[in-house]
Amino acid sequence: MGTTPIAGLRYAELTDPANAKTLSQNLATDLDTKVVPRFASGAARDLAITSPLDGQVCYLTDSHALMTYNSSLTRWTSPMVLLGQQTTNAVTASITFSNIPADFHTLELHWTARSNAALLNVGIFCRINSDSAAAYYSSKMQNVNTTVAGAVGVGLSSLDLGSILAASAGTGQFGTGKVTFTGWDGPHQKINCTSIFGAWDSASNSFVGTVGGMYDGAGPFTSLFIFPSSGSFIAACEFTLYGIA
């Protein structure tokens, strides 16, 4: 019996006893852990692969994620995966990312956004699972035109992610930012997050800062609901969601 030099697949030598069944079984067994099987979800994968091997790879169709088993961590891991991208084509009250798989420990939401409210700037907020109960906590530090201000929120109905520009800002000026959610897979039944944001209208009108927050709600966590504190998102706002297992 010989083996291939890279994957170690077994094949019959001319001196081996003729046995088509053994040959096909050996080849099928060797390939089973080396091909990339597709599964509908992480739960379906775990039912089929009960004893994964280090370096084994699979693809999940619900999250569009290529995952690798890490025996040192005893878990399936993935690089950053694009989960969804939305661009507003008209005035839009809110943005929702639904059916987010629970296989991801960390989510990253990136935005470029602007509101149509008759103000210079407004807040950008989110809710997890569309939950508007008093389950959100945040601590915000913001530099507004060189003046630093902070605020602490306890028992809020949504999570403050920062500031974006609005109708009174210069044409074409948007706010941008990134928020990282950790614990999406629910090991602690809480989600912590950190947001970095910036909204520049001119040299004398700037809104930049950071927010640390937490959502104290029950999982499983499946959706993000994003909205401005006043008005609606205008056309050409962009929201991109990534996941890391």
Contacts in CASP RR format, 6 or more apart in sequence:
PFRMAT RR
TARGET T0000
AUTHOR 0000-0000-0000
METHOD contacts of the structure
MODEL  1
MGTTPIAGLRYAELTDPANAKTLSQNLATDLDTKVVPRFASGAARDLAIT
SPLDGQVCYLTDSHALMTYNSSLTRWTSPMVLLGQQTTNAVTASITFSNI
PADFHTLELHWTARSNAALLNVGIFCRINSDSAAAYYSSKMQNVNTTVAG
AVGVGLSSLDLGSILAASAGTGQFGTGKVTFTGWDGPHQKINCTSIFGAW
DSASNSFVGTVGGMYDGAGPFTSLFIFPSSGSFIAACEFTLYGIA
1 10 0 8 1.000
1 11 0 8 1.000
1 12 0 8 1.000
1 13 0 8 1.000
1 16 0 8 1.000
1 26 0 8 1.000
2 10 0 8 1.000
2 11 0 8 1.000
2 12 0 8 1.000
2 13 0 8 1.000
3 9 0 8 1.000
3 10 0 8 1.000
3 11 0 8 1.000
4 11 0 8 1.000
7 30 0 8 1.000
7 34 0 8 1.000
8 30 0 8 1.000
9 27 0 8 1.000
9 30 0 8 1.000
9 31 0 8 1.000
9 34 0 8 1.000
10 26 0 8 1.000
10 27 0 8 1.000
10 30 0 8 1.000
11 23 0 8 1.000
11 27 0 8 1.000
12 19 0 8 1.000
12 23 0 8 1.000
33 53 0 8 1.000
33 56 0 8 1.000
36 57 0 8 1.000
36 58 0 8 1.000
36 59 0 8 1.000
36 66 0 8 1.000
37 45 0 8 1.000
37 48 0 8 1.000
37 49 0 8 1.000
37 58 0 8 1.000
37 59 0 8 1.000
38 58 0 8 1.000
38 59 0 8 1.000
38 60 0 8 1.000
38 61 0 8 1.000
39 45 0 8 1.000
39 48 0 8 1.000
39 58 0 8 1.000
39 59 0 8 1.000
39 60 0 8 1.000
39 61 0 8 1.000
40 60 0 8 1.000
40 61 0 8 1.000
40 62 0 8 1.000
41 60 0 8 1.000
41 61 0 8 1.000
41 62 0 8 1.000
41 63 0 8 1.000
41 101 0 8 1.000
41 103 0 8 1.000
42 60 0 8 1.000
42 62 0 8 1.000
42 76 0 8 1.000
42 101 0 8 1.000
42 103 0 8 1.000
45 58 0 8 1.000
45 60 0 8 1.000
45 76 0 8 1.000
49 56 0 8 1.000
49 58 0 8 1.000
52 69 0 8 1.000
52 71 0 8 1.000
52 76 0 8 1.000
53 69 0 8 1.000
53 71 0 8 1.000
54 69 0 8 1.000
54 70 0 8 1.000
54 71 0 8 1.000
54 72 0 8 1.000
55 68 0 8 1.000
55 69 0 8 1.000
55 70 0 8 1.000
55 71 0 8 1.000
56 68 0 8 1.000
56 69 0 8 1.000
57 66 0 8 1.000
57 67 0 8 1.000
57 68 0 8 1.000
57 69 0 8 1.000
58 66 0 8 1.000
58 67 0 8 1.000
58 76 0 8 1.000
59 65 0 8 1.000
59 66 0 8 1.000
59 67 0 8 1.000
60 67 0 8 1.000
60 101 0 8 1.000
60 103 0 8 1.000
62 99 0 8 1.000
62 101 0 8 1.000
63 81 0 8 1.000
63 83 0 8 1.000
63 101 0 8 1.000
63 103 0 8 1.000
63 104 0 8 1.000
63 243 0 8 1.000
64 81 0 8 1.000
64 82 0 8 1.000
64 83 0 8 1.000
65 78 0 8 1.000
65 81 0 8 1.000
65 101 0 8 1.000
65 103 0 8 1.000
65 243 0 8 1.000
65 245 0 8 1.000
66 78 0 8 1.000
66 79 0 8 1.000
66 81 0 8 1.000
67 76 0 8 1.000
67 77 0 8 1.000
67 78 0 8 1.000
67 103 0 8 1.000
67 245 0 8 1.000
68 76 0 8 1.000
68 77 0 8 1.000
68 78 0 8 1.000
69 75 0 8 1.000
69 76 0 8 1.000
69 77 0 8 1.000
70 76 0 8 1.000
70 77 0 8 1.000
75 245 0 8 1.000
76 103 0 8 1.000
76 245 0 8 1.000
77 245 0 8 1.000
78 243 0 8 1.000
78 244 0 8 1.000
78 245 0 8 1.000
79 244 0 8 1.000
80 108 0 8 1.000
80 242 0 8 1.000
80 243 0 8 1.000
80 244 0 8 1.000
81 104 0 8 1.000
81 242 0 8 1.000
81 243 0 8 1.000
81 244 0 8 1.000
81 245 0 8 1.000
82 240 0 8 1.000
82 241 0 8 1.000
82 242 0 8 1.000
83 97 0 8 1.000
83 100 0 8 1.000
83 104 0 8 1.000
83 107 0 8 1.000
83 241 0 8 1.000
83 242 0 8 1.000
83 243 0 8 1.000
84 97 0 8 1.000
84 240 0 8 1.000
84 241 0 8 1.000
85 238 0 8 1.000
85 239 0 8 1.000
85 240 0 8 1.000
85 241 0 8 1.000
86 95 0 8 1.000
86 97 0 8 1.000
86 238 0 8 1.000
86 239 0 8 1.000
86 240 0 8 1.000
87 236 0 8 1.000
87 237 0 8 1.000
87 238 0 8 1.000
87 239 0 8 1.000
88 95 0 8 1.000
88 233 0 8 1.000
88 234 0 8 1.000
88 235 0 8 1.000
88 236 0 8 1.000
88 237 0 8 1.000
88 238 0 8 1.000
89 235 0 8 1.000
90 235 0 8 1.000
91 116 0 8 1.000
91 232 0 8 1.000
91 233 0 8 1.000
91 234 0 8 1.000
91 235 0 8 1.000
92 232 0 8 1.000
92 233 0 8 1.000
92 237 0 8 1.000
93 227 0 8 1.000
93 231 0 8 1.000
93 232 0 8 1.000
93 233 0 8 1.000
94 225 0 8 1.000
94 226 0 8 1.000
94 227 0 8 1.000
94 232 0 8 1.000
94 233 0 8 1.000
95 225 0 8 1.000
95 226 0 8 1.000
95 227 0 8 1.000
95 233 0 8 1.000
95 237 0 8 1.000
95 239 0 8 1.000
96 130 0 8 1.000
96 223 0 8 1.000
96 224 0 8 1.000
96 225 0 8 1.000
96 226 0 8 1.000
97 109 0 8 1.000
97 223 0 8 1.000
97 224 0 8 1.000
97 239 0 8 1.000
97 241 0 8 1.000
98 222 0 8 1.000
98 223 0 8 1.000
99 222 0 8 1.000
99 223 0 8 1.000
100 107 0 8 1.000
100 184 0 8 1.000
100 221 0 8 1.000
100 222 0 8 1.000
100 223 0 8 1.000
100 224 0 8 1.000
100 241 0 8 1.000
102 184 0 8 1.000
102 185 0 8 1.000
102 186 0 8 1.000
102 220 0 8 1.000
102 221 0 8 1.000
102 222 0 8 1.000
103 185 0 8 1.000
103 245 0 8 1.000
104 184 0 8 1.000
104 185 0 8 1.000
104 243 0 8 1.000
104 244 0 8 1.000
104 245 0 8 1.000
105 182 0 8 1.000
105 183 0 8 1.000
105 184 0 8 1.000
105 185 0 8 1.000
105 187 0 8 1.000
105 244 0 8 1.000
105 245 0 8 1.000
106 180 0 8 1.000
106 181 0 8 1.000
106 182 0 8 1.000
106 183 0 8 1.000
106 184 0 8 1.000
106 243 0 8 1.000
106 244 0 8 1.000
107 180 0 8 1.000
107 181 0 8 1.000
107 184 0 8 1.000
107 224 0 8 1.000
107 241 0 8 1.000
107 242 0 8 1.000
107 243 0 8 1.000
107 244 0 8 1.000
108 178 0 8 1.000
108 179 0 8 1.000
108 180 0 8 1.000
108 181 0 8 1.000
108 241 0 8 1.000
108 242 0 8 1.000
108 243 0 8 1.000
108 244 0 8 1.000
109 126 0 8 1.000
109 178 0 8 1.000
109 179 0 8 1.000
109 181 0 8 1.000
109 224 0 8 1.000
109 226 0 8 1.000
109 239 0 8 1.000
109 240 0 8 1.000
109 241 0 8 1.000
109 242 0 8 1.000
110 176 0 8 1.000
110 177 0 8 1.000
110 178 0 8 1.000
110 239 0 8 1.000
110 240 0 8 1.000
110 241 0 8 1.000
110 242 0 8 1.000
111 124 0 8 1.000
111 161 0 8 1.000
111 164 0 8 1.000
111 175 0 8 1.000
111 176 0 8 1.000
111 177 0 8 1.000
111 178 0 8 1.000
111 226 0 8 1.000
111 237 0 8 1.000
111 238 0 8 1.000
111 239 0 8 1.000
111 240 0 8 1.000
112 174 0 8 1.000
112 175 0 8 1.000
112 176 0 8 1.000
112 177 0 8 1.000
112 237 0 8 1.000
112 238 0 8 1.000
113 124 0 8 1.000
113 164 0 8 1.000
113 174 0 8 1.000
113 175 0 8 1.000
113 176 0 8 1.000
113 228 0 8 1.000
113 233 0 8 1.000
113 237 0 8 1.000
113 238 0 8 1.000
113 239 0 8 1.000
114 164 0 8 1.000
114 165 0 8 1.000
114 166 0 8 1.000
114 169 0 8 1.000
114 172 0 8 1.000
114 173 0 8 1.000
114 174 0 8 1.000
114 175 0 8 1.000
114 233 0 8 1.000
114 234 0 8 1.000
114 236 0 8 1.000
114 237 0 8 1.000
115 122 0 8 1.000
115 123 0 8 1.000
115 164 0 8 1.000
115 165 0 8 1.000
115 166 0 8 1.000
115 167 0 8 1.000
115 228 0 8 1.000
115 230 0 8 1.000
115 231 0 8 1.000
115 232 0 8 1.000
115 233 0 8 1.000
115 234 0 8 1.000
116 166 0 8 1.000
116 167 0 8 1.000
116 231 0 8 1.000
116 232 0 8 1.000
116 233 0 8 1.000
116 234 0 8 1.000
117 166 0 8 1.000
117 167 0 8 1.000
117 228 0 8 1.000
117 230 0 8 1.000
117 231 0 8 1.000
118 166 0 8 1.000
118 167 0 8 1.000
118 168 0 8 1.000
119 166 0 8 1.000
119 167 0 8 1.000
119 168 0 8 1.000
119 230 0 8 1.000
120 165 0 8 1.000
120 166 0 8 1.000
120 168 0 8 1.000
120 169 0 8 1.000
120 201 0 8 1.000
120 205 0 8 1.000
121 163 0 8 1.000
121 164 0 8 1.000
121 165 0 8 1.000
121 166 0 8 1.000
121 169 0 8 1.000
121 199 0 8 1.000
121 201 0 8 1.000
121 207 0 8 1.000
122 163 0 8 1.000
122 164 0 8 1.000
122 166 0 8 1.000
122 228 0 8 1.000
122 229 0 8 1.000
122 230 0 8 1.000
122 231 0 8 1.000
123 160 0 8 1.000
123 161 0 8 1.000
123 162 0 8 1.000
123 163 0 8 1.000
123 164 0 8 1.000
123 228 0 8 1.000
123 229 0 8 1.000
123 230 0 8 1.000
124 161 0 8 1.000
124 162 0 8 1.000
124 163 0 8 1.000
124 164 0 8 1.000
124 197 0 8 1.000
124 226 0 8 1.000
124 227 0 8 1.000
124 228 0 8 1.000
124 229 0 8 1.000
125 158 0 8 1.000
125 159 0 8 1.000
125 160 0 8 1.000
125 161 0 8 1.000
125 226 0 8 1.000
125 227 0 8 1.000
125 228 0 8 1.000
125 229 0 8 1.000
126 158 0 8 1.000
126 159 0 8 1.000
126 161 0 8 1.000
126 179 0 8 1.000
126 224 0 8 1.000
126 225 0 8 1.000
126 226 0 8 1.000
126 227 0 8 1.000
127 136 0 8 1.000
127 157 0 8 1.000
127 158 0 8 1.000
127 159 0 8 1.000
127 224 0 8 1.000
127 225 0 8 1.000
128 159 0 8 1.000
128 191 0 8 1.000
128 215 0 8 1.000
128 217 0 8 1.000
128 221 0 8 1.000
128 223 0 8 1.000
128 224 0 8 1.000
128 225 0 8 1.000
129 219 0 8 1.000
129 221 0 8 1.000
129 222 0 8 1.000
129 223 0 8 1.000
130 223 0 8 1.000
130 225 0 8 1.000
131 215 0 8 1.000
131 217 0 8 1.000
132 157 0 8 1.000
132 158 0 8 1.000
133 157 0 8 1.000
133 217 0 8 1.000
134 155 0 8 1.000
134 156 0 8 1.000
134 157 0 8 1.000
135 155 0 8 1.000
135 215 0 8 1.000
135 216 0 8 1.000
135 217 0 8 1.000
136 155 0 8 1.000
136 156 0 8 1.000
136 157 0 8 1.000
136 158 0 8 1.000
136 159 0 8 1.000
136 213 0 8 1.000
136 214 0 8 1.000
136 215 0 8 1.000
136 216 0 8 1.000
137 153 0 8 1.000
137 154 0 8 1.000
137 155 0 8 1.000
137 156 0 8 1.000
137 213 0 8 1.000
137 214 0 8 1.000
137 216 0 8 1.000
138 152 0 8 1.000
138 153 0 8 1.000
138 156 0 8 1.000
138 159 0 8 1.000
138 160 0 8 1.000
138 211 0 8 1.000
138 212 0 8 1.000
138 213 0 8 1.000
138 214 0 8 1.000
139 150 0 8 1.000
139 151 0 8 1.000
139 152 0 8 1.000
139 153 0 8 1.000
139 211 0 8 1.000
139 212 0 8 1.000
139 213 0 8 1.000
140 150 0 8 1.000
140 151 0 8 1.000
140 152 0 8 1.000
140 160 0 8 1.000
140 162 0 8 1.000
140 209 0 8 1.000
140 210 0 8 1.000
140 211 0 8 1.000
140 212 0 8 1.000
141 148 0 8 1.000
141 149 0 8 1.000
141 150 0 8 1.000
141 209 0 8 1.000
141 210 0 8 1.000
141 211 0 8 1.000
142 148 0 8 1.000
142 149 0 8 1.000
142 150 0 8 1.000
142 162 0 8 1.000
142 163 0 8 1.000
142 207 0 8 1.000
142 208 0 8 1.000
142 209 0 8 1.000
143 206 0 8 1.000
143 207 0 8 1.000
143 208 0 8 1.000
143 209 0 8 1.000
144 206 0 8 1.000
144 207 0 8 1.000
145 204 0 8 1.000
145 205 0 8 1.000
145 206 0 8 1.000
146 206 0 8 1.000
153 160 0 8 1.000
158 227 0 8 1.000
159 193 0 8 1.000
159 213 0 8 1.000
159 215 0 8 1.000
160 195 0 8 1.000
160 211 0 8 1.000
160 213 0 8 1.000
161 177 0 8 1.000
161 179 0 8 1.000
161 195 0 8 1.000
161 197 0 8 1.000
161 211 0 8 1.000
161 226 0 8 1.000
162 177 0 8 1.000
162 195 0 8 1.000
162 197 0 8 1.000
162 198 0 8 1.000
162 207 0 8 1.000
162 209 0 8 1.000
162 211 0 8 1.000
163 175 0 8 1.000
163 197 0 8 1.000
163 198 0 8 1.000
163 199 0 8 1.000
163 207 0 8 1.000
164 174 0 8 1.000
164 175 0 8 1.000
164 197 0 8 1.000
164 199 0 8 1.000
164 228 0 8 1.000
165 173 0 8 1.000
165 174 0 8 1.000
165 175 0 8 1.000
165 199 0 8 1.000
165 201 0 8 1.000
165 207 0 8 1.000
166 228 0 8 1.000
166 230 0 8 1.000
166 231 0 8 1.000
169 199 0 8 1.000
169 201 0 8 1.000
169 205 0 8 1.000
170 201 0 8 1.000
170 202 0 8 1.000
173 199 0 8 1.000
173 200 0 8 1.000
173 201 0 8 1.000
174 199 0 8 1.000
174 236 0 8 1.000
174 237 0 8 1.000
175 197 0 8 1.000
175 198 0 8 1.000
175 199 0 8 1.000
175 200 0 8 1.000
176 197 0 8 1.000
176 198 0 8 1.000
176 199 0 8 1.000
177 195 0 8 1.000
177 196 0 8 1.000
177 197 0 8 1.000
177 198 0 8 1.000
178 195 0 8 1.000
178 196 0 8 1.000
178 197 0 8 1.000
179 193 0 8 1.000
179 194 0 8 1.000
179 195 0 8 1.000
179 196 0 8 1.000
179 211 0 8 1.000
180 193 0 8 1.000
180 194 0 8 1.000
180 195 0 8 1.000
181 191 0 8 1.000
181 192 0 8 1.000
181 193 0 8 1.000
182 191 0 8 1.000
182 192 0 8 1.000
182 193 0 8 1.000
183 190 0 8 1.000
183 191 0 8 1.000
183 192 0 8 1.000
184 191 0 8 1.000
184 221 0 8 1.000
184 243 0 8 1.000
186 219 0 8 1.000
186 220 0 8 1.000
186 221 0 8 1.000
189 217 0 8 1.000
189 218 0 8 1.000
189 219 0 8 1.000
190 214 0 8 1.000
190 215 0 8 1.000
190 216 0 8 1.000
190 217 0 8 1.000
191 214 0 8 1.000
191 215 0 8 1.000
191 217 0 8 1.000
191 221 0 8 1.000
192 212 0 8 1.000
192 213 0 8 1.000
192 214 0 8 1.000
193 211 0 8 1.000
193 212 0 8 1.000
193 213 0 8 1.000
193 214 0 8 1.000
193 215 0 8 1.000
194 210 0 8 1.000
194 211 0 8 1.000
194 212 0 8 1.000
194 213 0 8 1.000
195 210 0 8 1.000
195 211 0 8 1.000
195 212 0 8 1.000
195 213 0 8 1.000
196 209 0 8 1.000
196 210 0 8 1.000
197 207 0 8 1.000
197 208 0 8 1.000
197 209 0 8 1.000
197 210 0 8 1.000
197 211 0 8 1.000
198 206 0 8 1.000
198 207 0 8 1.000
198 208 0 8 1.000
198 209 0 8 1.000
199 206 0 8 1.000
199 207 0 8 1.000
199 208 0 8 1.000
200 206 0 8 1.000
200 207 0 8 1.000
200 208 0 8 1.000
224 241 0 8 1.000
226 239 0 8 1.000
227 233 0 8 1.000
END
